[in-house]
Amino acid sequence: MANQLSEYERKRDFGKTAEPAPRPGKRRRKGNPRFVVQEHSATRLHWDLRLEHDGVGVSWAIPNGIPHDPDENRKAVHTEDHPLEYMTFEGEIPKGEYGAGTMKVWDSGTYEPEKWRDGEIIFRFEGKRLHGRYVLFRAGGPKDWMIHRMDPAEDDRDPFPEPFRPMLANEGELPRSTRGWAAELDWGGVRALARCRPGRLDLRDAELADIAPRWPEVHRLTRQVGAHDLVLDGELVVFDADGRPDPERLARRDKPGSDSALRRRARENPATYVIFDLLHLDGEDLTDAPYRRRRELLEGLELEGEAWRTPRAATTKIKELLAAAAGQGVGGLVLKKRSSPYLPGRRTGDWLLVRADGARAGSSVAKLTDAAEPSTKNKFRLPVGDRELTVSNLGKVLYPRTGFTKGDLIDAYADLAEVLLPHLRGRPVTLKRYPDGVEGKFFYEKRSPKHRPDWVATARIWSESHKAEIDYTLIEDLPTLIWSANLANIELHTALARIDDPDRPDSLVFDLDPGAPADVLDCARVALRLRALFAQLGLECQAKTSGSKGLHLHAPLNGTATFAETRPFAKAVAEVMEARFPDEVVSRQAKARRAGRVLIDWSQNDPHKTTASVYSLRAREMPTASTPLEWEEVEAAAEAGDAGALVFTIDDLRGRIAAKGDLFAPLLSQKQELPELSV
């Protein structure tokens, strides 16, 4: 043993270091041999693996820790043997000594040796953290080894994510009630997502550029993160001497340069990484978790250091915090619904940027419900146009995953009214009501509610399901639209024909519905093929998302065609598509044939059926909406394989309408006649 430990002794002065000196006569205990993994924060953070064998701890330095995933090999540098006393050593190795830094036990236990020969060791960990079958094997010179996990991991881990864009906030005003919200200071820094793995840091800005070289002081964050795999969201801030964010000093830092220039700037204007979200932790994707859980886990990590910190989020006295923000040189607050998931690259109303000075870039009119005045318990008077409505339970959550309330639903439909109402006027509407939110029971309501105000217009029409004429609701104006939303009528389903000409549909419609595992991208590809077919027939068509799983295709008519003509035509189109693309398309509802294919549902071309209206919200996990598309968007999404590009929430839709207007306007006036289907 003395000869085995000569290199260990040569490198250490036991008068200066607390590391244990070898003791003669140390014998291995009975049972399986021991192992230890020590986290060693030296010049570089790494992990030292020691396996008890022949009276010593045979040792490897592993820069990136023990791999959990059998798909990943990691470098292991074979070092000198250590005495068995080192298996329990923790403490400081003084500066100037070999391996100076902090040593602490990360895991320990026993291992079951399966094979031990020159250049290859196969064994099974039985530790507090580590379990499983591993192999150490030489991959070059005497010191060059690799460690590889041989068996599947015990737990079902989510893959470590590739870089993605951060979630963004809408600018807005402080909500009437901040219950259910958390507030963070808006530091005005450089947005940065940190992907941390043992010994490694990947730092990206909001556009996915690699900015790690510009911020060298943040790299030591990996030492505190240790063996965790995690993804953090935050911003890089340069503070002045009084602890206030300094935009000018930040600007001097946020630019490229040589390594020496970047280090000099870091010394002159040191930055702090202000961390506010945790998106992945040790094999668990947290983006679907509510904000409150992500914050709890983040605060449990206690990430506080010389160049990083995790300020607490405020859940009370938010108005007072906003008032104080301007005096501290902070631009405002970012309010986040505590129930909200993290939606990479998306801007939603679940996060609100509220400026301290009350200013609002690109500000729009106030929310309609801001004018609501309390009347009786849970009821409010709300002026809408020239009418006063009674609305109720504005704070009732309809979408639990995002915290979207009935008040938000009313405001959403108020914002959409200008583009939505032209598509609703004159059409019978079937209400789809969710009194207990999207996770509760719902019911359809074709017959207009008897308790409706007398100014709500109706039309008496034959109902196939009721086998009688009933009064359908007509949504002709903003007050009726808001009255409908107050009934928790999330979805608006309309007929294809207007009441003044009930036999003549304004458009031909195809509902493209994917059968799992097909998805909206498969619908997009089918939509492009349908468009090509229509082009051969001389028909133009428009696409929109259903707001649910698929797409809707509409070909404007506004002519002489009746349902008696459009229904067989639509059926023939669907059958032609199925004949041409039998592996991708079905034209019949039979479940046995739908798996992995897109159903072209032509049956909606019927006077007694309704379809989700353009701009209707849908009762999904998030408040998605049926959104008009440009064909270039459909093509780009299909080519890129980007399903997310075809999903839009109400907040996305607001921005699109401001930028693009009503992309579905052609359906209101464009005239086309049905051609002969002879292709």
N, C-alpha and C positions, 0 to 999 in steps of 0.2 A: 504493500500500500504506500510505503514511503516513497518509492520510486514513482508511483502513479501520481502523487501529489507534489512532486518536486517543482513542477511549473507553477502550480497554485502558490506555493510558498515563495518562489522566486519573485513573483509579481507583487507581493504585499509586505508591508512593514507592520507587524502586529503590535508594535508599540504605538502606532498612530491610528490604525483602523480597528473598529470593533468587530470586524469579521472574525469568525472562529478559526483558531489555529488547529491543525490536525492533532488528534489525540491517538496515541498508539493503542491497539487492542480493541478498537471499536468493532463490535460484532453486529451483524444483521439480525434483527428479531425474526421470530418464526412467522410463517404466513407469506402472503404475496409481498414482493418488494414495494417500496414506497416511491412516490414521485412528488415533485413540487413544481409549480409554475410561479415564478417571482416576477412581478412587474418592476422593471428596473428603469428608473428615470435618470439616465446618465446624459452623455452628450446628445444622444438620441434615445427616445423612448423605445424600449423593446421588452420582450418577455424571455426570461431564462427558464428553459425546461431542464430539469435534472431527474434522471432515472437511477435509482439505487441498483448497483451492479458490481459484484466483486469487491464489496467493501468501500466503494466510493460513489459519489454522485456524478455519473457521466452527463455532460452538459452541452446544451446548444443554446445559442442566442437566436431568437426568432423575431425579426423586426416588426412583423405585422400580426403577431399573436397566433394562437392555435386555430386552424381553420375549422369552422363548423360545417361548411358545405363540402360534400365529397367532390364537387366539380372544381374545387380550387386547391391548387398546390401552393404552399408558401415556403419561402426561403428559410433555411435553418443553418446557422453557422456553428460548426463544431468547435467548442472551446475547451479549455483545460478541465480536467476532472476536479471536483470539489469534494471536501470531506463531508461525511454524512451529517456532521453538526450543522452544516450550511442549510440543510433541508428545512430548518425552522427559523433561519436568520431573517430579521427585519431590522431596518435602521438606516442611518446615514453613513455613507462612505465619504470620508473627508476630502475636500478639494486637494488636488495634487496626488492623491492615491489612485491606483488603477481602478477604473470603474466608478469614479467619484459620482455621487448622486444618491438618490433614495431607493431603497430596496424594500419591497413589501410582498408578502405572500398573497398571490391572487387565487390560487387553488392548490389543494394537496389531497393526497389519498394514497391508494395503492394502484398497482397496475399488474395485469396478468400477462407475463411474457409468453409469446407464441413462437417467435423465432428470433434469435440473436446471433448474427454472424457478421463478419467483416463487410461493411457497406450496406447492411440491411437489418432493420430491427422492426418486427411486427409485434404489436402489443395492444392491450385493451385498457383504457383508463377506467378507473372506478373512483372518481373524486366527488367533491361537493358540487362542482360545476361541470366538470368534464366527464363524459361517458362516451364510450364507443371504441371502435377498432381503428387503429392508426398504423401507419408505416413511416419510419424514417429511412431515407435511402440516400446514398451518396450520388451526387450529380455533377462531379468534376473532381477537383483536387481534394486533399484530405479534409479540408474545412468546409467544403461546399456540399451541403446536404439540402434535402427538401423534406417537408412533412406533408402527409396526405391522409385524409380521412377515407377509410375503406368501406364503411357501412353507411347506410342512409341515416340522416339525422333523425333523432327521436321525435322532435316536434315539427309541426307543419309551419314552416317559416315563409313569410312573404319575401320575395327576392329583393335585394338591395336596389333601390331605384336608380335609373339613369337621371342625369340632370333634367330639371323641369322648371318652367317659369313660375314665379310666385303668384299667389292669389292677390287680387287688388281690391281696393275700396272705392265705392261710389262717393262722390262729394254730396253732402247733404246737411240737414239741420239737426240739431239735437232733438231726439224724439220727445213727445209729450211725457211719456213715462220711460225711465231708463231701467225699469225692472226687466231682468233677463238679459241685460247687456253688461259687458265689461269694457273698460276704457283703458287705453294705453296712450302714452304721450307720442305725438308725431314729431320725431326728432329732426326730420328733414335731411336724413343721411342718405348714404348709398345703399340701396336694397341689396342684400346678399344672402344667398342660401348656402349653408355649409354642410357638405356631405363628409361625415367623419367616420373613418374606420380605423382600427388599431394602427397607430403610427402614421396615419395618412389624413390629409385635409384637402378637399376639393372645394374651392370657393368660387361661386358664380354670381354675376349680377343678374338683373331682371331680364336681360336679353341673352342669357346663357354664356356670356363671355367669361373666360377664365381670368379672374382678377386676383388670384392668390399671390402672385409675385408682388403686387402693389402694396400688400398689407402684411409684411413679414411678422409684425408683432402678434398677429392673430394665430400664427402657426402653433404656438405653444398651447393653444386650446386642446390639442390632441392629448397632451399630458394629463389634463384633468379628465377628459373623456375616457381615457384609458382603453379598456378592451371593448367598450360599447361600439355598436354600429348604430349611428343615428344621423338624422337630417334635421338641421336647424334652420329657422327663418329669422332674420333680423335685419338690422341696418348698421352700417359703419358710420360712426359719428366722431368728429373732432371737437373737443370741448375747449373753451377758453379757460383762463385762470380762475374764473368764478364758477366754473362748472356749467356754463351755458353752451349750447351748440354754436359753433363758429363756421358759418358757410364759406367764408373766404379761406380759412385755413384748410377746410375740407377740399376746396377746389384745387389747392396746391398739391394735395395728396392724390387726387383721383385722376391721374394721367400716367401714361407709360413713361419708361425711362430705363437706363442701365441699372444693373443690380446695385452698384455703388450709389447711384442717385436715389434709388428707391429706399435704400437703407438710411441714407442721410435725411430724406424727407420724413421717414418714420421717427427718427430721433428728434427732429425739429418740431414736428406736428403729430405727436402720437395719437392714434385712433383707438376707439373702443367699439367692440362689436356688441351692440345692444340686442340681446336675444329675446324674442317674444313668442316663438312657436316651436313645437316639436312635431315633426311629420313622420318620422320613422324611428323605431327603437328596437334594436336587437331582434330583428326578424318580424316585427309587427308594423304593417302599414297603418299609420294613424290618420291618414287624410280623411277617412270616413268617420272617424271618432268625433264627438262633439268638442267644441273648443274647451269646455270646462275640463274634460278629461285630459286633453293634450296639455293644458296648463298645469294640471296637478302633477302629471308625469314630469314635465319640464322642471317645475320647482323642486321636485324630489331629487333631481340631478345636482342641484346646488351649484350651478355653473357660475362661479364668481372668480375672477382672476385679474391680473394686472392689465389686461387688454380686452376683457370681456366681462359682461355682467348680465343678469336677468332681473330687470325691475319687475316688481309685482304689478299686476293689473288691478285697477280699482273697480269695485262692484257697487260701491255706495258713494254718495256725495260727488257724483260725476259732474253735476252742474257747477259745483264749487271748484272742482279741479279744472274745468274749462275756463272759468273766470281767472284762475291763477296762472294758467298756461302762458298767456301773453306776457305777463310780467316776468316770466322766467326765460323769455327768448324762445319759447317753443311755439311752433306754428299752430298747434291745435291738438285735437285728440283723434284717435282712431277707435271708434266704437265697434265692438264685435258681439254678435249674438252668441250667448254662451252655449246655445244648442247647435251652432253652425258647424258644418263640416268644412274641410279645407279643399277648395276647388282650384287646382293648379291652373294658372293662366287666365282665370276668370275674374270678372269684376261683377260683384253682386251687391244687393242691398243688405246682405247679412253683415257686411263691413261698411261702416260709414266714416268718411273723413270729415270731421266737423272743425272748421277753422276757428281759431280763438278770437279773431276780430269780426267774426260773423260773415266775412266775405266768402264768396263761393264762385270758383271759376266756372264759367259757362252755366251760371245758375238758371234754374227754370222756375216756373210758378210753384208756389207752395203746394203741399199735399192738400187734396180736397178735405180730408178728415181733420186737418188742422183747424177748420172752422166749426167742428162739432162742439156743441155746448151741452153739458149734462142736463137731463130733464128729470128722469126718475132713475131708480137703481138699474145700472148697466144699460141705460138707454140715453140716447143723445138726439138733439135737434140738429139737423144738418141741412143748410141751404144748398140747393143744387139748381142752378139756373133760376127760374122764377117760382120754384116750388120749395117747400120745406119738408124734408123727409124725417121720419123717425128711424134711426138705426140703433143697433144694439150689439153689445159684447164685442166691441172693436178690438179688444186685446186677446180675444180667443184665438188660440193657435190652431191653424188649419193644417199646416205642414210641420209636424213635430221635428223633423230632421233639421230644418232650417229656422224654425221659429216664426215663419211667415203667418201673419194673423189675418183675421177677417178685415181689420182696418187696412192692412196691406192689400188685400184683394180688392177692396173698394177703390183704393188709390190707384191700383194697377189698371182697373177698367176705366177709371176716369182719365188716366194718361193715354190709354189706347183709343178712347172714344172717337177721336177725329178720323182715324183710319178704319176703325172697326164698324162704326154705325152704318156707313154706306153699304157694307156687306150684309148687315142684319135687316135693314129697313125693308118692309114688305114681305118678310119671310116668316112663316110660323117657326117658333123656337121651342124645342124640347129642353126643359130645365133638367140639369143633373146636379142634385143637391147633396152636400156633404155636411150635415149639421154637426157631426162630431169630428170633422177633419178627414184628411185623405186616408187615414188608417182606420177610420170607423166605417159604419154602414152608410150606404148612399141609396138614393132612390131617384128614378126618372119621374118627371112630372110633365106630361103632355097637356093635360087639362090645366088651364091657367088657375092659380090658387083663388079660392073664393074670397079670401081676405085682402085681395089686391086693392090698391087705391082705385077710385073711379076713373082716374085719368090714364090708367094703363090700358093701351089699346089691345084688342083681341080680334080674332077672326074665327068664325064658325066653319069648321072643316070636318070632312069625314075622317074618322080614325079607324084604321084597319084593326088595331088591337082592341079598341073599345066597341067596335061594330056599331058605331053611332057617330053623329056629328057632335063635336065638342069645341069649346072655346080654347084656341091656342093663344099663347102670349105672343104679342108683337113687340119687339124692342125697337122703338122708333126714335128715341131721344135719350139724352144723357140721364134725366131723372129715372127713366125706366131701367136703364142699364145699371144704375146705382142701386135701385130698389131690388133688382135681380141679384146683385152681388151681396146685398145684405141678407138674402135668403141662403147664403153659403152656396149659391149656384156657381160652382167653380167652372163648369164646362158649359159652353154654348153649342148646341147641336141644331143645325138649321136644315131646312129643305132646300133642294136645288132649284125649285121654282118659287116665284112670288105669287101672292094670293090673287093678284089681278089676272094671272094667266097660269093657273095651277097645272096645266097639262104640258107646258113648255119649259123645260129646264134652261137655265142660263148657261150651264156648262155641262160638259161630260166629265165624269170623275172616275178615277181609279185609285183605290186604297191599296197601297203596297205594304203588305204585312209579312214580316219575316218569321219563318218557323225555325226555332233554335236548332242548330247553332248559327244559322244565318242571322245577320244583323242589319242595321241601317245602311251599312256600306254595300251590302248585297242589294238592298232596295235602290240605292243610288245607281248601281250598275244597270239594274233592270229599268230604272227611270230613263237613263240615257238611251237604252235600246228602244224604249217606247217612243221617246222623242224622235229618234231616227226614223222609226216606222211612220209616225205622224208627219214628218217632213216629206216622206214619199207620197203621203196622201194629201199634202197641201194644207195640213193643219198645224197651227201653232199651239203650244201648251205651256203651262206654268207649273212649277213644282213648289211644294211647301212641306215642311216637316209636319208630321201628324201631332208633334208635341209628346208623343208616346214612343212607340218602338220603330215606326216606319215613316213612309212618305206618302203624300197625296199628290196626284197629278190631275190638273184641271185643264181641259181644252175649252176656251170660251166659245159660246154659241150665240146667244142673244138674237136668235133668228127664228126660223119657222119649225125647226125640229121638235117633235113631241117625244114624250117618254116611250111611246110605242115604237119609235124609231131608234132612240138612243140606247135603250136597254139591249136589244139584239145586236146592235153595232158594237157596244162595249163588250158583250159576251164573245162576239166573233174575234175582236182584237185580242182578248185574253187567251182565247184558244189558239190563235195564230202564234202568239208569243210562246205558249206552252209547247206547241209543235216544233217551233224553231229552237227552243232552249229547254229541252225536257229535264236537264239536270239542274236547272236554276229556277224554273218557273212552274207554278201550278195555277190552274184556273178554277179549281173546285175546292170546297171547304174541307174535304175528307182529311181527317187528321193523319191517317196512315201515310199519306203522300206528302205531307207538308214539311217534314223534318229536313232542315238544311236547304229549303227552297223558299222563294218569295211567292206568296199568294197574291195574284192580281185580282183583287176583289172588285168585280164589275157590278155586283148586285146592288150597289148603292144608287144606281141609276134607276130609281123607282120613286113614284110620287108619294109613297107612304114611308120612305126611309129618310133618315137625316144623317148628316156628317158633321164632325167637329169643325166649327167655323174657323176660317183664318183668323188669327190673333186670339183665339180662345186659349185660356189657360187649361192645363191638364192636371188631373189628380195623380201625379207621380210623387216620388220621394221629394223632389224639388219642384218649385213652381215653374215648370217648363211651359212653353207656349207654342202653338202651331204657327210657324214662322215662314213667310215667303222666302224663296231662295232665288238667287241668280244661277243660271246654268253653269257659269264658270265656277261657282262655289261647289256645285254638285260634282263637276269633273275633278276639281282639285282634291276634294275629300276622297273620292274614289281612287285617284291615282296615288295619293299619299297614305291611304289606309287609315285616315284620321276620322274615326267615328265621332269624336268630340266636336269636330267642326260642323256637325249637323245636329247639334243639341243646343237649344237656346232657352235661357230663363227669361223671366219678365224683364230683368234688368238689362240683359243682352238686347232684348227686343226694343226697349226704349232707345238705346243708343243707335240701333240699326234704323229705326224710323226717323230719328233726327238726321242721320247721314244719308239715307236712301229713299225716304218717303214710303209710299204704299206700293210695293212691288207687285201687289195683286190687283192694282187698279185696272189693268186690261180686262179682267173678268167682268167688270161693270159695264163695259161698252163695246168691246171688240166683237164684231159680227163674223161668224163663220158658219158655213153649211156643212152638213155631214156628207162626206164623199162616199163613193162606192168602195167597198173593201175588196179589192181585187189585186192583192199583191202576193 
